[in-house]
Amino acid sequence: MRYLYDRVWHYLSSNSRHGTHSPFVYKLADEVIYKSPDMGQYINGGMDKVDALILEISLYLGKELNLTYPEAIVQVDITEYTLEAILELYMNIPVLILKNIYTDNAAKQKWSALKADQTIVVTIDLFYFGIIIFRKEQPKENFKLRFPYAKY
């Protein structure tokens, strides 16, 4: 029941691409998250909507930041790592995708601690997963974007 409440609250309190103040995050939202390509290739291939969006974001960020996917963009389940282990990963990997950031109180607390950590520059919260991006040219900011339910 709490998960459903968190999901509704996230939807109501999050922004679309127009609520972002970062050109980098706005472009990611506009060109990937809210763009409407044919997702049938991923969904019909057995991938769920969350994993399909993670794949799209990873491929985009790989090109945009000139990173090698999947070596420089790592996806982990936040419930399977300690906060310290996640911070250590972040120090060695430019893009970290954390799944299940709202599944339980421990996951929500880790996600909140990561957003508050001064070494982490950019976080993007899409409810089903969060993204941590190392960008030294950008001021610290936490973004909360609506998951693109209409895209699927």
C-alpha positions as CSV (number, residue, x, y, z in Angstrom):
1,M,0.0,0.0,0.0
2,R,2.8,2.4,0.8
3,Y,4.5,1.7,-2.5
4,L,1.2,2.7,-4.3
5,Y,1.1,5.9,-2.2
6,D,4.7,6.7,-3.1
7,R,4.0,6.1,-6.8
8,V,1.0,8.5,-6.8
9,W,2.9,11.1,-4.8
10,H,5.9,10.9,-7.1
11,Y,3.6,11.4,-10.1
12,L,1.9,14.4,-8.6
13,S,5.1,16.0,-7.3
14,S,7.4,15.4,-10.3
15,N,8.0,17.5,-13.4
16,S,7.9,16.8,-17.1
17,R,10.8,18.1,-19.2
18,H,9.5,21.6,-18.8
19,G,10.3,21.6,-15.0
20,T,14.0,21.1,-15.5
21,H,16.5,24.0,-15.3
22,S,19.4,22.1,-16.8
23,P,19.9,22.1,-20.6
24,F,21.6,18.7,-20.3
25,V,18.6,17.1,-18.4
26,Y,16.0,18.9,-20.5
27,K,17.7,17.4,-23.7
28,L,17.7,13.9,-22.1
29,A,14.0,14.2,-21.2
30,D,13.0,15.7,-24.6
31,E,15.1,13.4,-26.9
32,V,14.8,10.1,-24.9
33,I,12.4,9.9,-21.9
34,Y,9.4,11.7,-23.5
35,K,10.1,11.0,-27.1
36,S,7.6,8.5,-28.7
37,P,9.6,6.0,-30.8
38,D,8.2,2.5,-31.5
39,M,8.9,0.7,-28.3
40,G,7.5,-2.5,-29.7
41,Q,10.9,-3.8,-30.6
42,Y,11.9,-3.8,-26.9
43,I,8.5,-4.7,-25.3
44,N,7.8,-7.5,-27.8
45,G,11.3,-8.8,-27.3
46,G,10.4,-9.6,-23.6
47,M,11.7,-6.4,-22.1
48,D,9.5,-4.6,-19.6
49,K,8.9,-0.8,-19.9
50,V,11.3,0.1,-17.2
51,D,14.2,-1.9,-18.7
52,A,13.4,-0.6,-22.2
53,L,13.6,3.0,-21.0
54,I,16.8,2.2,-19.1
55,L,18.3,0.8,-22.3
56,E,17.3,3.9,-24.3
57,I,18.7,6.2,-21.6
58,S,22.0,4.2,-21.4
59,L,22.5,4.3,-25.2
60,Y,21.8,8.0,-25.3
61,L,24.1,8.9,-22.4
62,G,26.8,6.7,-23.9
63,K,26.7,8.8,-27.1
64,E,26.1,12.2,-25.4
65,L,28.9,11.8,-22.8
66,N,31.2,9.7,-25.1
67,L,31.1,6.7,-22.9
68,T,31.3,3.0,-23.6
69,Y,28.1,1.2,-22.7
70,P,27.8,-0.9,-20.6
71,E,31.3,-0.5,-19.1
72,A,30.9,3.2,-18.1
73,I,27.1,3.0,-17.5
74,V,26.3,0.5,-14.8
75,Q,22.9,-0.6,-13.6
76,V,22.4,-2.0,-10.1
77,D,19.6,-2.7,-7.7
78,I,19.8,-0.3,-4.8
79,T,18.4,-2.9,-2.4
80,E,21.5,-5.2,-3.0
81,Y,24.2,-2.6,-2.2
82,T,25.1,-0.6,0.9
83,L,25.3,3.1,0.7
84,E,29.1,3.0,0.9
85,A,29.3,0.5,-2.0
86,I,27.1,2.7,-4.2
87,L,29.3,5.7,-3.4
88,E,32.4,3.7,-4.3
89,L,30.8,2.7,-7.6
90,Y,30.0,6.3,-8.3
91,M,33.6,7.3,-7.8
92,N,34.7,4.9,-10.6
93,I,31.7,5.1,-13.0
94,P,30.4,8.2,-14.7
95,V,26.7,7.0,-14.9
96,L,25.0,4.8,-12.3
97,I,21.5,3.6,-12.7
98,L,19.8,2.5,-9.5
99,K,16.7,0.3,-9.8
100,N,14.0,-0.1,-7.1
101,I,14.7,3.2,-5.3
102,Y,11.2,3.2,-3.7
103,T,10.6,-0.5,-2.9
104,D,11.1,-0.2,0.8
105,N,12.2,2.3,3.5
106,A,15.8,1.2,3.4
107,A,15.9,1.8,-0.4
108,K,14.2,5.2,0.0
109,Q,16.7,6.2,2.7
110,K,19.7,5.2,0.6
111,W,18.3,7.2,-2.3
112,S,17.7,10.3,-0.1
113,A,21.2,10.0,1.3
114,L,22.7,9.8,-2.2
115,K,20.8,12.9,-3.3
116,A,22.1,14.7,-0.3
117,D,25.7,13.6,-0.7
118,Q,27.8,16.6,-1.8
119,T,30.0,14.5,-4.1
120,I,27.1,13.5,-6.3
121,V,26.3,16.2,-8.8
122,V,23.2,15.2,-10.8
123,T,20.4,12.8,-9.8
124,I,17.4,12.0,-11.8
125,D,14.5,10.3,-10.1
126,L,12.0,8.4,-12.4
127,F,10.4,6.5,-9.5
128,Y,11.2,3.0,-10.8
129,F,14.8,3.9,-11.0
130,G,17.2,6.7,-10.3
131,I,20.2,8.0,-12.4
132,I,23.4,9.4,-10.9
133,I,25.6,11.3,-13.4
134,F,29.0,12.7,-12.8
135,R,29.1,16.1,-14.5
136,K,31.8,18.5,-13.1
137,E,30.6,21.3,-15.4
138,Q,27.1,21.4,-13.8
139,P,26.0,22.6,-10.3
140,K,24.6,20.1,-7.9
141,E,20.9,19.4,-8.7
142,N,18.3,16.7,-8.1
143,F,15.6,16.2,-10.7
144,K,12.3,14.4,-10.3
145,L,10.8,13.5,-13.6
146,R,7.5,11.7,-14.3
147,F,7.9,8.2,-15.7
148,P,6.6,8.3,-19.3
149,Y,3.6,6.1,-18.9
150,A,2.1,7.4,-22.2
151,K,5.1,6.3,-24.1
152,Y,4.3,2.6,-23.7
